């Protein structure tokens, strides 16, 4: 490829305007990370990776209740988009999760139990950062 510059997990191409894929697109193993909450579901975590998994503490989360915690990640900029979804370790359909605020280096994740009953599970939350312009 002409006009390309290796940047670690992707290529920088000043003429790049469209991308089509017939295979996976994502982050290399070096761009992934994982962390587990220690004390409670509201305990903040740190993982400096563009994508990965957060395993929450197994403490009880009552039905129709939110819990919020901070993700510290030096790769997050204020112009990024963070995608979350509930992965493994949880009762199917029992939780919603979303980013409730963010700034450079940090975001706040909210997890809500929508199951209709109190649950004590270590929920795995998958995340991926879509990096915006800096």
Order of alpha helices (4+ residues) and beta strands (2+ residues): beta-beta-beta-beta-beta-beta-beta-beta-beta-beta-beta-beta
